[in-house]
Amino acid sequence: MDSDGTHDTRGTHTTPVPHPGGPPDAFGVPAMPSMPPMPDGSGFLAWLRAPRPQAAPGIWRLHYRPRPEVEPKRTPTRQLLGGAVIAFLCGWLLCSLLWNGYLGDFWQWPWYVLAPDAWVRGEGGSVGGIASWLYEWLVFGAIFAVFAKIGHWGELWRRYLTPLLQAAIPVLRAAVPAGRDTTPAADSPATPDHDPAAWPQLRQAGAYEAAERLAGEARSGLMRDVDHARISRAWQSVRSGRHALAAFTGAVLKDGAAACPHPSGDRDLPVRQARHDLLTGQVRLGTAADDPRNPYHYRGAGLALGPDLLGTSLLAVGPAGSGKTGAVVRPLAESLCLHALAGRAAVVVAGAAGAGLGPAEAYDVVVRVGHPESAHDLDLYGGTTDPDEAAAILAEALVGDLTDPHPGSDTRRSTTVLAQLLGPFRAVHDRFPSVPELRQLLDGAPGPLAALRKALTDAGHSSLLRELDARERQMAHPGDVGTVLADRIALLDRPAFAAFFDTSGQSRPFSLRALDHPVRVRIDLPQRGHADASRILARLVLAQFTAAVTVREDRSLFACLLLDDATGVVTPEAVRGIQRLRSVNAGTVLTLRTLDDAPRPLRGPLLGATGCRMALSGLTPWDGQDFAEVWGKEWTETRDVTDRQIIAETPAGKAVHMLRRVITGQAPTARAVTVRQVERERWSASELAHGVPAGHAVLSLTTVQGEHAPPLLVDLRG
C-alpha cells in the first residue's frame, strides 16, 4: 500500500500556507503573519546570543539566572538594618578610642617594628607621613571589615542597593547619546570563533564561504530561529557522514538561510501562541510558583518541556476546563511542529474535531475522519504488508479495552482470528479487506467465505485453506471472539465513514510508517455522534504509532504522539508500548479527565510508564491518592512546640507568678521546642484535590538520561 508521507510531505496541505512576514521576536512574543521584518536582524541576534546556562530539568534556560539549591537564611529587615547600624557605631567607636589613645598604642606596635627609625621619629618627610597614614587607615579598614561581616553589610547591599542600581543603569544608558556610548555591546562577541551568529562550527571545518553567507543573512534579518535550527540539523548530518560537505556548502551558498528546506517548503508556522526556544528545544508552559513546597532553585523560574523530557512520555490528568488542551497539548504540538520544520522531529496530534489543536495550515497532513472534505484517509492497517502484524494492530484497536485489565493480559485470541482472515484475503486480492468486507468475513457470511475458499483452492494455497477451515470451525463454537470483533468493526462500517479506510487505492491513505520523515500530522477524531468509533480510532493510532516507531530506520528524529483525551485508550498492550518508547527516541502525551477513565489495575503501571506526570487543578481526592503514591515521600524537618506550666516553690516566686497571671490572664509557662526528621508525602491527596489553585498544576519530570525533578507547583498562566 502506497501511503502519503512515506517519501515526501510536499503537497499534502489542504490549503496553501501563509508565511510569516518576519522572524519571531526574541523570542517569547508570538510571531503573527502581519509582523514586519526586522531589517537589521537585531531581534534574532539578541535571541541567538542570549545566555542559556545549564539548569535542572524543566527550567526555561533562556535568560535564566541560576539560584542555589538550598534557600539561604534570610535575616528579617528590622534585624538586618538594626544590626548594620549597631555594627557601624561599634566600629566607629573602637576606631575613635584607638585614634585618641584611650586604649593605648598597642595597635601601633607593628608600625614601630617594621618602619624605619626615621619614620617612627617623624623624620621621614612626606614619605614617612604618607606611610604612617596608610598603616592607620589599613588598621581602621580591617576593623570596619570585621564589623561589616558581623553586621551583614553585604546582604544589605545585595537586598536593597543592587536592585536600585540595576533599575538605574537602563535609565542612565538611555540618557547617554548613542554617539558617546563606547562600551561594547554585551551580546556582540569580539571574535567570530565565539559568536554563534558567525557559525564558528562551519569555520572550524573549513566552510568559510558558507559561514560568511549565513552570518550575513543573520545580520540582514533574513534568518529565523527555525532556519538556524534546520541548518544546524543539516550540519549535524554532514558531521555524521550522512551527507557530503560539498553538497551542504553548495546549498547554503545558493539559498542562504532557506537552504536545506523542509519537504513542505515552510520556514515557520503561520501563527505561534507559546514561547519557544529552538536553540535548547524548549517550549515554555508556565512559571514555577514561589511556594515553599517547590525547591528553592525552581521558584520563580520558567517551566519548559522539550524532547529530552517528552521522550519519557507525559500524562496530564484534570477535569474539563483545567487547561489540558490549551495550556499543555497546544503548546507542545506547536513546539513539535517547529521541530519538524527544523528536521528534528515527527509529530502526530490526535484529538476531537474543533478541539483547538492548531490551524490546518500548520500541518502537512490533516486527516478528518468522517468529514466529507477530508483530503486524506487513514490507513486501517498501519501501512504494513504482514497479515500477522496488521492483525495485532487491528485487534488492539477493536477489542483492546475488553481485555482483562491486567498488565500481563493481551489480545492473542483476537489477533489469531483476524490473522486467519487477513492472510488468505491478502494472498488472493493482494490487499487487505475494506471495512465492509472484513465485517462480512467476521460475521461468517456464506458468500464471501465461499468465494475466498474457491480463490484459495484455485491458487493452490493449502496452508491458507487450513487457516480458513479453522476459522469456520471456531464460528460454530459458543463464545467465539469473531462475534465481538464483528460488532466492533460494525462501528466503523457507518455511512459517515463510507469514504474512509479504503484499501483499493482510490483514496490517499496516510500511514504512520511515514514517521521516518519530519512530518506533521493532525488526526481529527469523530467524537460527536461516534464516540465509540472515536475510541477505536484513538487506540488504532496509538497502536500504529508504537509499532511504527520501533522499526524506524532513522531514530535520530524524535517521534511524538499527542493524544488529547485518551479515554478508553489505556490497555495492557498500550502500557507496554509506552514503556518501549524511551529506547527508540519517541514519546507520547496523553490527557485524561480522570484516572477513572483507565482501568484500576492499569493506573499504577500507566503512572510508572510515564516519566512526566501532571495533576491539574480540580483533581478528585481518589485521583490525588494515586499521584501521591507514585510521587512517594520525603524527609522533612518538623518543630514541635510544647508549653509547660512553671510551678513556683518559693513565696517570692509565687507572688511573681500571681502578678503575671493577673497581667496576662495566663499561667506562667516554659516553652520547649523539639526538632525531628519525619517522612511525609510530597503532595497529599487532600492537597492535590483542594490546594492547587485554578490555572495551576503539579508536575513531576524525568529526562531520558534519568534526571528527576520533584513535583512542582506550576502556574500555567505565567
BALOVO-292418 format. One record per residue (C-alpha): x, y, z. Coordinates in steps of 0.1 Angstrom, whole numbers, plus 5000, padded with zeros to 4 digits. Layout:
<pts>
XYZ...
</pts>
This chain:
<pts>
500050005000501550334989500650585017501250955016504251075036506450775032508850965010507851325009505351555026505251814998501851904985499951745014498452065026494752115022495252485016498352705009500252815040500753185045504253255057505053505085506353835073509353835097511353655123509853595157510753845184513453745209511553515213508653495236506353725215504053525192505053565155501953685137501753675099501554055098504754115118507054335097510554215091513554345111515954495085519054465108518354125124518854275158516054065174517353745160520953825170519853915205518053585209520953385194523553545217521353535249522753335278521452985284523152845314522852475324519952425347517852155364515351955343512352165332513852515338513452765310517152825302516753145281518053435303517853205333519853325364520953025385520053015421521352805450519652475456519152545493517452865503519853095522518753215556517053555552517653795580514554005589514654355576514454515610517154295624519354355593519154735595519554745632522554515631524154715603523755045622524954895655527954735638528855075622528655255655530754995673533355015646533355395647533655385685536555145685538455345659537855665678539155515710542255395693542855725675542555925707544855685726542255575752543255215746546955265744549255235715549554855712547954875677550955075665553554815676553754665641554555005628557255065653558854735645558654735607559055105599562555275597563555465628563555795610559855745600558955655636560655965649558856175622562056255603561056065571559456365555556356335533557055965525557155865562553956065568552055905540553255565550552055625586548655745574548355435551549155205581546555375603543855355576544754995569544154915606540855105606539754945574540354595589538354695619535354805597535754495576535254275607532254475618530854475582530954095584529254095618526654345607525754175573526554475552526954265521523454125524522154475530523854585498522554295477519054325490518454705487521254885468521854645440518254645427518355025427521555025407520154775382517054985378519055305373521555165347519055145318517855495326521455625325522155435293519055585277520155935288523655895272523655995235524255705211527355855197529055875231528455515241531755355235531155045257531054735236527654555235527454255258525754055231528454115205531353875209534654015199535753735175533853515151535153205168533053285199530053445181527253195174525853425147529153385128528752995126532152905142531552535137531552585099534652795100536552525120535652275093536852505066533552615051534352985054532253095025529152925038529753065073530053425058526853375038524853265068526353535091525353795065521853655064521553675102522754035103520454145075517353995092516753715067517253435091514853305117515153065146513752785125516252845098519052835123517852515138517252355104520652435091522352325123520551995120521751965084525352035095525051755121524251515093527351635074529451585105528051235109528951145073525351105060525751405036528651555018530251875028530352004992526651944988525852135020528152425012526652454977523152464991524052735016525852944990522852914967519852964990521353125022519053095052516552905030518952615024518152255033514352325033511652115049509851905022506752125025508852435018507652605050510152805071507852885100504352835114501553065103501053165140502653105174500953125207503652985231507153095238509752875221513552855222514652625194518352665204517552455235514452285220512152405248508652545249507552745280504452625297504352845328506252955358507252765389505352915418507153085447505852825471507752665500506852315486508952395455512752365456514352695460516252695427512952635409510952915425510153195401511853015371510152945339508952585334509552445300509452105282511551965254512251635236514651535264511651535288508851425263511051125255509850975288506151045279503751285297500451205314498251505322495151455343492551725350488851795346487351975317488352345316491552295337493852375307494852035294494352125257495052505257497952515282499652175276498752005243498552305220501952455231503652115228502052055194503252395182506752325195507051985179505752125146508652375148511052095154509651915124510252215102513852205115514151845106514451725142511151555149508051395135504751465153501251325152498451515170495151335175492051485192488451575187487551785157487552155167489552095199491952385191495052185182496352435158495352555123495352315094498052525077500452435104500452065094501551865064498751615066495251665081493051355084489451455092487851115098484151135089484551475072483551465035486051725026489051555041491951535017493551235033492450895046493750695075495350355067493550105088496449855088499350095095501050065061502249705068502049415044502449145071499048995079500148905115501349255123498249405108496049165128497849255160497349625155493749595145492949365174494349615198492249885183489049685182488949495215492049615234489749775260487849445265490949255275491349165312492749495326495849335340499449425330500149075317496949045296496949065258494749025227496248705212492948535206491548825187494848865168494648495157491048535145491948845124495148685110493148375099491148615076493648885067496248635054494048445030492348765017495748935010497048624993494048634969493549014963497049144970495449384996493749385029489949385031488049705035485849765065482649625049484549315035486149245069482749275086481249025063484148785069483848815107480148775106480648445087478648545056478548235033479048415001482348605009483748295027482948064998484448304972487548334993487847954997487447904959490048154951492547994976491847654961492447774925495647944936496847634955497347804989496847485010498347635042495947935040493047705034493747535067493647885083490247945068488947605078490047665114488148005114484947835101485147565128485647835155482548025143480347725153481647735189479847945215481848245228483648295195485748615196484848675160481348795170482749065193485249175165482349195141480349415165483249645170484149675133480449755126481050085145483450185116481050055089478850355090477750585062479750875077482950655072482050515038484750715020487450625046489650325054489850245016492249965006491649974969493950264961491250514953492050744983495150904998495650705030498150825055500350575073502350625104505150455087505950805075507550885109510950825093510551175079509951515097506151505090503451705108500151525111496851615127494051355130490551485139488551215156484751205152483851225189480451395182477951125173480550855170482150835205482750455204484250475169486450765181487850555209488650265185490450505162492450655191493550305201494350235165496550545162498450465194498950105184500250205150502450465165504150235190504549975163505950215137508550395158510250075169511049975133512250315121515550335102516350685113515950715150517651045152514251205146512251245178508751105172505951205194502251135196499951385213496651225221494151475235491551285257492850925260489650795274489350425267492850415252494750275282495149905277497749655288499349655254499250035252501150055286503749805273504150005241504650335261507350165282509350085250509250435235512150585256514750355240513750445204513750825208509950865209507350965234503651025239501551295256498251165270495451365287492651225308489851395326490151155355492150835362488750655364488950665326491650395329491150055344492050035381494749765377496449975349496650315368499850225386501650085356500550385335501850635360505050425362505450405324505350785320508250985333506451315334503151335354500951635357497951685380495951995371493652185394490252035402491551685407489451445428490851305461490950945448492851055417495151255440495750945461497250775430499551065423500551095460501550725459503650745428505351065440506350905472507551065504510451275516512251355548511251685563512151875595509351945619509352155650507152055680506552335705505352245740504352485767504952355802503452535832506052665857505452585894506952825919508352685951509353005970506953275982508653535961508253315930504653255938504053625941505753695908503653425891500453565906501353905892502053765857498753575858496853905867498554095839498553835811495553625822497553305817499653095839503453125835504752865811508152755797508352675760510252355748511052315711511651965697513151935661513051605644513151445609509851285597508851115564505851285548504151275514505551525489501951615479499051455498495751365481493951635500496551905489496251795452492451805454491952125474495352305475496152355438494852705426492952745394495252775364497952575382499252225381501651995399504251855376507051605381509651555354512151285343514651315315515751035291519051045309517350965342517551305359514451375381512651695392510351665422506651755420506452135412503552375416503452545383501352855372500252765337499253125330502753275337
</pts>
